[in-house]
Amino acid sequence: MPTHEWTMANDEYGSRPRPRWKTYLTVALGLSGFLGLLAVLYLISTPGGSTPSLGPKSYSTNVECQVNTTGSQGTVTINGTITGDATSYSVTVEVLDAASHQRIGLQTFEVRGTNTFGGTTAAQAPIGPAGIECKITKVA
């Protein structure tokens, strides 16, 4: 009886097998990236990690403003108080024209060791007949 011997020929049909080292490299890079992401998330979530944790500050504020204009020049005197549970604050006060509600001045105060802040800032003139409004826009 005749026997037929079949061998696998290296023909050009079909896809070539993928080298295994590329698969292992892909898995290793993916796994190390995932572990790195977990480490960063862990550091962010723990107090005392690389990112400081910021909590809300409890405070109470009051601000008063007075404007003085001479021709096209104006100044605003700002006086305010802040009380709360923190030892320092950064308070930003915005001065608005009362009629148009457009900003005519802006001043940031660093409050440390006291509960009062104040000073003068330049204001865009002319001021409308309704006067000015002052409001605290940011406390940090």
N, CA, C and O of each residue as an XYZ file, in Angstrom:
560
protein
N       0.824     -1.159      0.000
C       0.000      0.000      0.000
C       0.879      1.237      0.000
O       1.900      1.338      0.680
N       0.421      2.136     -0.787
C       1.231      3.358     -0.840
C       0.971      4.219      0.399
O      -0.171      4.331      0.846
N       1.961      4.791      0.922
C       1.817      5.710      2.049
C       2.058      7.121      1.551
O       2.918      7.378      0.709
N       1.309      7.972      2.074
C       1.447      9.390      1.710
C       1.962     10.139      2.921
O       1.428     10.009      4.022
N       2.925     10.867      2.723
C       3.502     11.647      3.810
C       3.196     13.122      3.536
O       3.535     13.666      2.485
N       2.573     13.717      4.474
C       2.219     15.132      4.334
C       3.121     15.944      5.229
O       3.355     15.596      6.387
N       3.598     16.971      4.710
C       4.415     17.891      5.513
C       3.821     19.285      5.419
O       3.124     19.632      4.465
N       4.117     20.060      6.433
C       3.656     21.456      6.425
C       4.645     22.258      5.600
O       5.824     22.359      5.940
N       4.171     22.800      4.560
C       5.033     23.615      3.713
C       4.947     25.065      4.181
O       3.909     25.500      4.680
N       5.992     25.779      4.027
C       6.003     27.193      4.389
C       5.445     27.982      3.220
O       6.169     28.681      2.512
N       4.151     27.855      3.037
C       3.539     28.573      1.926
C       3.133     29.976      2.365
O       3.218     30.300      3.549
N       2.708     30.777      1.460
C       2.401     32.182      1.744
C       0.924     32.397      2.004
O       0.442     33.526      1.923
N       0.211     31.353      2.308
C      -1.207     31.484      2.575
C      -1.428     31.482      4.077
O      -0.756     30.761      4.814
N      -2.376     32.295      4.523
C      -2.673     32.373      5.949
C      -1.785     33.413      6.631
O      -0.853     33.954      6.036
N      -2.101     33.665      7.868
C      -1.326     34.666      8.604
C      -0.168     34.007      9.322
O      -0.239     32.841      9.710
N       0.890     34.762      9.490
C       2.055     34.251     10.198
C       1.789     34.311     11.689
O       1.116     35.233     12.148
N       2.284     33.379     12.448
C       2.045     33.419     13.897
C       2.755     34.624     14.511
O       3.845     35.006     14.084
N       2.122     35.207     15.509
C       2.665     36.374     16.190
C       3.767     35.930     17.144
O       3.600     34.946     17.864
N       4.873     36.632     17.156
C       5.931     36.248     18.101
C       5.446     36.417     19.540
O       4.794     37.409     19.867
N       5.760     35.462     20.381
C       5.273     35.472     21.757
C       5.865     36.599     22.596
O       5.214     37.058     23.536
N       7.058     37.055     22.294
C       7.672     38.090     23.114
C       6.893     39.392     23.018
O       6.887     40.168     23.974
N       6.236     39.655     21.896
C       5.427     40.875     21.772
C       4.196     40.783     22.671
O       3.784     41.775     23.272
N       3.627     39.614     22.758
C       2.461     39.422     23.627
C       2.851     39.636     25.082
O       2.153     40.325     25.826
N       3.970     39.042     25.482
C       4.422     39.200     26.863
C       4.763     40.656     27.168
O       4.468     41.144     28.259
N       5.371     41.343     26.231
C       5.709     42.750     26.427
C       4.451     43.607     26.575
O       4.401     44.493     27.428
N       3.453     43.349     25.764
C       2.196     44.092     25.837
C       1.507     43.874     27.182
O       1.018     44.827     27.789
N       1.464     42.641     27.643
C       0.839     42.329     28.931
C       1.626     42.990     30.070
O       1.027     43.546     30.991
N       2.950     42.934     30.013
C       3.767     43.524     31.073
C       3.590     45.041     31.132
O       3.481     45.600     32.223
N       3.560     45.713     29.986
C       3.360     47.167     29.969
C       1.966     47.543     30.466
O       1.815     48.508     31.214
N       0.965     46.798     30.062
C      -0.398     47.077     30.520
C      -0.548     46.890     32.018
O      -1.192     47.696     32.689
N       0.044     45.829     32.541
C      -0.028     45.556     33.972
C       0.720     46.610     34.785
O       0.233     47.049     35.826
N       1.899     47.019     34.317
C       2.645     48.039     35.063
C       1.939     49.390     35.013
O       1.971     50.135     35.993
N       1.310     49.717     33.902
C       0.526     50.960     33.825
C      -0.656     50.943     34.766
O      -0.950     51.948     35.413
N      -1.336     49.817     34.850
C      -2.477     49.686     35.761
C      -2.033     49.809     37.217
O      -2.693     50.480     38.010
N      -0.922     49.166     37.573
C      -0.418     49.268     38.946
C       0.030     50.696     39.275
O      -0.154     51.165     40.399
N       0.611     51.378     38.301
C       0.989     52.782     38.510
C      -0.223     53.668     38.750
O      -0.189     54.544     39.613
N      -1.290     53.450     37.999
C      -2.527     54.198     38.189
C      -3.106     53.951     39.574
O      -3.559     54.888     40.231
N      -3.097     52.704     40.022
C      -3.590     52.392     41.366
C      -2.749     53.093     42.437
O      -3.296     53.586     43.424
N      -1.429     53.142     42.251
C      -0.561     53.805     43.225
C      -0.852     55.300     43.300
O      -0.886     55.863     44.394
N      -1.063     55.950     42.162
C      -1.374     57.380     42.150
C      -2.714     57.641     42.820
O      -2.837     58.580     43.606
N      -3.706     56.837     42.527
C      -5.015     57.015     43.158
C      -4.939     56.799     44.663
O      -5.626     57.486     45.419
N      -4.121     55.864     45.105
C      -3.953     55.626     46.531
C      -3.309     56.838     47.208
O      -3.748     57.250     48.282
N      -2.283     57.405     46.595
C      -1.605     58.569     47.184
C      -2.509     59.784     47.256
O      -2.443     60.553     48.215
N      -3.349     59.963     46.255
C      -4.253     61.109     46.248
C      -5.321     60.961     47.320
O      -5.713     61.950     47.941
N      -5.793     59.752     47.545
C      -6.901     59.546     48.473
C      -6.475     59.523     49.933
O      -7.319     59.712     50.809
N      -5.199     59.299     50.228
C      -4.779     59.228     51.625
C      -4.357     60.592     52.127
O      -3.652     61.319     51.427
N      -4.780     60.952     53.341
C      -4.311     62.204     53.918
C      -2.813     62.135     54.160
O      -2.289     61.107     54.589
N      -2.134     63.227     53.885
C      -0.698     63.264     54.063
C       0.045     62.706     52.871
O       1.264     62.541     52.923
N      -0.669     62.412     51.794
C      -0.032     61.922     50.581
C       0.620     63.072     49.842
O       0.900     64.117     50.429
N       0.861     62.883     48.565
C       1.548     63.905     47.795
C       0.660     65.105     47.492
O       1.176     66.181     47.191
N      -0.652     64.954     47.562
C      -1.562     66.048     47.293
C      -2.234     66.460     48.599
O      -2.822     65.615     49.275
N      -2.161     67.741     48.970
C      -2.797     68.154     50.217
C      -4.311     68.054     50.109
O      -4.887     68.329     49.056
N      -4.945     67.664     51.193
C      -6.390     67.592     51.163
C      -6.946     68.917     51.673
O      -6.561     69.410     52.733
N      -7.842     69.467     50.904
C      -8.421     70.761     51.237
C      -9.858     70.541     51.665
O     -10.638     69.913     50.949
N     -10.202     71.051     52.816
C     -11.563     70.932     53.287
C     -12.256     72.280     53.215
O     -11.602     73.308     53.035
N     -13.549     72.282     53.351
C     -14.265     73.550     53.324
C     -13.968     74.351     54.580
O     -13.811     73.798     55.668
N     -13.893     75.665     54.407
C     -13.684     76.560     55.539
C     -15.018     77.163     55.920
O     -15.809     77.555     55.062
N     -15.254     77.231     57.209
C     -16.469     77.842     57.707
C     -16.128     79.277     58.098
O     -15.203     79.506     58.878
N     -16.863     80.233     57.565
C     -16.551     81.631     57.836
C     -17.801     82.501     57.698
O     -18.821     82.084     57.150
N     -17.682     83.724     58.217
C     -18.716     84.740     58.103
C     -18.027     86.042     57.707
O     -16.991     86.394     58.271
N     -18.598     86.757     56.740
C     -17.948     87.968     56.243
C     -18.892     89.155     56.241
O     -20.115     89.021     56.251
N     -18.270     90.318     56.228
C     -18.986     91.579     56.078
C     -18.042     92.529     55.362
O     -16.861     92.587     55.702
N     -18.533     93.276     54.377
C     -17.696     94.223     53.646
C     -18.484     95.509     53.370
O     -19.678     95.481     53.068
N     -17.774     96.629     53.484
C     -18.346     97.938     53.182
C     -17.373     98.689     52.289
O     -16.157     98.566     52.434
N     -17.923     99.474     51.357
C     -17.083    100.235     50.441
C     -17.583    101.667     50.337
O     -18.770    101.950     50.492
N     -16.641    102.554     50.071
C     -16.962    103.963     49.871
C     -16.132    104.444     48.686
O     -14.932    104.177     48.617
N     -16.766    105.152     47.756
C     -16.077    105.598     46.558
C     -15.841    107.104     46.618
O     -16.678    107.858     47.113
N     -14.685    107.528     46.105
C     -14.350    108.944     45.956
C     -13.909    109.145     44.509
O     -12.990    108.478     44.034
N     -14.568    110.064     43.817
C     -14.188    110.320     42.425
C     -13.836    111.778     42.259
O     -14.430    112.660     42.879
N     -12.854    112.011     41.406
C     -12.456    113.354     41.024
C     -12.225    113.320     39.521
O     -11.198    112.825     39.055
N     -13.173    113.843     38.774
C     -13.064    113.814     37.321
C     -13.138    112.386     36.811
O     -14.118    111.682     37.054
N     -12.100    111.963     36.105
C     -12.096    110.617     35.542
C     -11.347    109.630     36.436
O     -11.202    108.460     36.078
N     -10.870    110.089     37.594
C     -10.149    109.219     38.525
C     -11.046    108.865     39.709
O     -11.836    109.687     40.174
N     -10.909    107.631     40.186
C     -11.701    107.225     41.329
C     -10.946    106.232     42.195
O     -10.117    105.458     41.715
N     -11.257    106.274     43.486
C     -10.707    105.295     44.412
C     -11.844    104.742     45.260
O     -12.827    105.426     45.544
N     -11.683    103.505     45.648
C     -12.670    102.856     46.501
C     -11.953    102.428     47.773
O     -10.919    101.762     47.723
N     -12.516    102.818     48.916
C     -12.009    102.387     50.206
C     -12.835    101.189     50.646
O     -14.062    101.252     50.718
N     -12.137    100.093     50.941
C     -12.798     98.840     51.305
C     -12.448     98.511     52.748
O     -11.277     98.544     53.128
N     -13.457     98.193     53.554
C     -13.263     97.733     54.930
C     -14.144     96.511     55.144
O     -15.320     96.507     54.779
N     -13.563     95.476     55.741
C     -14.343     94.271     55.958
C     -13.838     93.461     57.123
O     -12.755     93.697     57.658
N     -14.654     92.498     57.500
C     -14.288     91.564     58.566
C     -14.599     90.147     58.090
O     -15.498     89.917     57.281
N     -13.823     89.211     58.624
C     -14.068     87.804     58.370
C     -13.778     87.057     59.660
O     -12.745     87.269     60.294
N     -14.692     86.188     60.039
C     -14.488     85.347     61.221
C     -14.781     83.914     60.812
O     -15.680     83.644     60.015
N     -14.005     83.008     61.374
C     -14.212     81.607     61.043
C     -13.236     80.711     61.758
O     -12.577     81.116     62.715
N     -13.153     79.481     61.277
C     -12.349     78.466     61.947
C     -10.923     78.351     61.408
O     -10.157     77.519     61.894
N     -10.548     79.161     60.421
C      -9.190     79.100     59.867
C      -8.349     80.239     60.429
O      -8.880     81.227     60.935
N      -7.028     80.088     60.333
C      -6.118     81.127     60.829
C      -5.756     82.134     59.751
O      -5.259     83.217     60.062
N      -5.996     81.799     58.485
C      -5.703     82.740     57.404
C      -6.706     82.564     56.275
O      -7.233     81.475     56.047
N      -6.954     83.662     55.578
C      -7.886     83.674     54.456
C      -7.318     84.538     53.342
O      -6.507     85.432     53.587
N      -7.738     84.272     52.149
C      -7.505     85.139     51.010
C      -8.890     85.579     50.540
O      -9.686     84.759     50.080
N      -9.174     86.881     50.660
C     -10.513     87.401     50.384
C     -10.442     88.311     49.157
O      -9.671     89.271     49.139
N     -11.241     88.015     48.140
C     -11.305     88.844     46.943
C     -12.609     89.616     46.958
O     -13.690     89.038     47.066
N     -12.489     90.962     46.843
C     -13.647     91.847     46.858
C     -13.780     92.479     45.472
O     -12.817     93.015     44.922
N     -14.978     92.406     44.927
C     -15.271     92.997     43.623
C     -16.141     94.228     43.832
O     -17.111     94.200     44.589
N     -15.778     95.306     43.148
C     -16.535     96.559     43.231
C     -17.277     96.721     41.909
O     -16.677     96.692     40.834
N     -18.596     96.891     42.009
C     -19.444     96.984     40.825
C     -20.157     98.320     40.773
O     -20.465     98.908     41.810
N     -20.419     98.798     39.568
C     -21.305     99.940     39.388
C     -22.723     99.440     39.671
O     -23.165     98.455     39.078
N     -23.425    100.109     40.564
C     -24.733     99.611     41.016
C     -25.763     99.573     39.898
O     -26.621     98.690     39.884
N     -25.695    100.511     38.961
C     -26.698    100.556     37.896
C     -26.416     99.531     36.795
O     -27.322     98.803     36.391
N     -25.199     99.464     36.314
C     -24.885     98.595     35.180
C     -24.342     97.227     35.604
O     -24.259     96.313     34.783
N     -23.979     97.086     36.861
C     -23.380     95.861     37.401
C     -22.081     95.478     36.686
O     -21.725     94.302     36.613
N     -21.383     96.482     36.163
C     -20.084     96.242     35.562
C     -19.000     96.433     36.608
O     -19.103     97.295     37.481
N     -17.958     95.617     36.507
C     -16.855     95.698     37.460
C     -16.063     96.980     37.233
O     -15.654     97.290     36.114
N     -15.856     97.713     38.320
C     -15.023     98.915     38.242
C     -13.769     98.780     39.102
O     -12.876     99.624     39.030
N     -13.696     97.732     39.911
C     -12.521     97.507     40.736
C     -12.497     96.104     41.298
O     -13.530     95.443     41.413
N     -11.279     95.650     41.652
C     -11.109     94.312     42.205
C      -9.884     94.338     43.104
O      -8.841     94.866     42.719
N     -10.004     93.774     44.295
C      -8.888     93.759     45.244
C      -8.910     92.448     46.015
O      -9.971     91.980     46.430
N      -7.719     91.851     46.206
C      -7.580     90.636     46.997
C      -6.778     90.958     48.248
O      -5.731     91.600     48.175
N      -7.268     90.513     49.384
C      -6.631     90.764     50.677
C      -6.191     89.438     51.290
O      -6.930     88.454     51.262
N      -4.995     89.425     51.835
C      -4.494     88.281     52.582
C      -4.714     88.576     54.063
O      -4.111     89.502     54.607
N      -5.560     87.806     54.709
C      -5.937     88.035     56.101
C      -5.290     86.953     56.954
O      -5.623     85.775     56.827
N      -4.358     87.357     57.828
C      -3.648     86.405     58.698
C      -3.552     86.995     60.100
O      -3.142     88.143     60.273
N      -3.927     86.213     61.084
C      -3.768     86.626     62.469
C      -4.732     87.711     62.926
O      -4.594     88.209     64.043
N      -5.680     88.084     62.120
C      -6.673     89.099     62.476
C      -7.971     88.748     61.771
O      -8.014     87.820     60.962
N      -9.010     89.478     62.072
C     -10.268     89.221     61.377
C     -10.723     90.422     60.556
O     -11.846     90.432     60.053
N      -9.866     91.441     60.413
C     -10.234     92.619     59.621
C      -9.331     92.725     58.394
O      -8.189     92.265     58.399
N      -9.856     93.326     57.374
C      -9.083     93.620     56.170
C      -9.588     94.930     55.585
O     -10.726     95.329     55.831
N      -8.751     95.589     54.819
C      -9.159     96.839     54.207
C      -8.043     97.468     53.421
O      -6.883     97.065     53.510
N      -8.418     98.469     52.645
C      -7.467     99.197     51.832
C      -8.190     99.977     50.762
O      -9.419    100.040     50.742
N      -7.425    100.564     49.881
C      -8.006    101.322     48.774
C      -7.556    100.707     47.462
O      -6.478    100.121     47.363
N      -8.400    100.853     46.469
C      -8.095    100.362     45.134
C      -8.601    101.372     44.123
O      -9.561    102.097     44.381
N      -7.949    101.415     42.973
C      -8.401    102.315     41.915
C      -9.714    101.820     41.349
O      -9.977    100.618     41.299
N     -10.527    102.761     40.926
C     -11.821    102.431     40.340
C     -11.963    103.167     39.017
O     -11.533    104.311     38.866
N     -12.571    102.485     38.077
C     -12.830    103.122     36.794
C     -13.966    104.116     36.965
O     -15.019    103.779     37.507
N     -13.758    105.302     36.516
C     -14.779    106.341     36.602
C     -15.303    106.594     35.190
O     -14.611    106.219     34.243
N     -16.416    107.173     34.986
C     -17.318    107.744     35.980
C     -18.206    106.676     36.615
O     -18.515    105.646     36.018
N     -18.592    106.965     37.830
C     -19.493    106.105     38.582
C     -20.914    106.576     38.307
O     -21.185    107.777     38.286
N     -21.816    105.627     38.097
C     -23.205    105.973     37.818
C     -23.885    106.602     39.018
O     -23.362    106.537     40.130
N     -25.050    107.212     38.808
C     -25.757    107.893     39.891
C     -26.249    106.940     40.983
O     -26.551    107.387     42.090
N     -26.336    105.641     40.696
C     -26.811    104.687     41.696
C     -25.711    104.313     42.686
O     -25.997    103.685     43.705
N     -24.450    104.689     42.408
C     -23.363    104.395     43.328
C     -22.678    103.077     43.001
O     -22.640    102.645     41.849
N     -22.138    102.449     44.039
C     -21.375    101.211     43.851
C     -21.920    100.109     44.742
O     -22.652    100.351     45.701
N     -21.540     98.907     44.392
C     -21.819     97.736     45.228
C     -20.513     97.006     45.436
O     -19.679     96.941     44.533
N     -20.332     96.464     46.610
C     -19.166     95.637     46.912
C     -19.661     94.250     47.273
O     -20.651     94.082     47.985
N     -18.943     93.260     46.761
C     -19.300     91.899     47.141
C     -18.037     91.053     47.174
O     -17.103     91.256     46.398
N     -18.040     90.119     48.080
C     -16.931     89.187     48.198
C     -17.175     88.069     47.180
O     -18.189     87.372     47.228
N     -16.219     87.917     46.260
C     -16.399     86.931     45.195
C     -15.662     85.633     45.454
O     -15.996     84.599     44.875
N     -14.639     85.679     46.339
C     -13.872     84.467     46.586
C     -13.239     84.515     47.963
O     -12.685     85.538     48.366
N     -13.323     83.415     48.677
C     -12.644     83.250     49.964
C     -11.897     81.922     49.885
O     -12.486     80.873     49.623
N     -10.618     81.991     50.114
C      -9.818     80.754     50.082
C      -8.970     80.665     51.324
O      -8.223     79.701     51.494
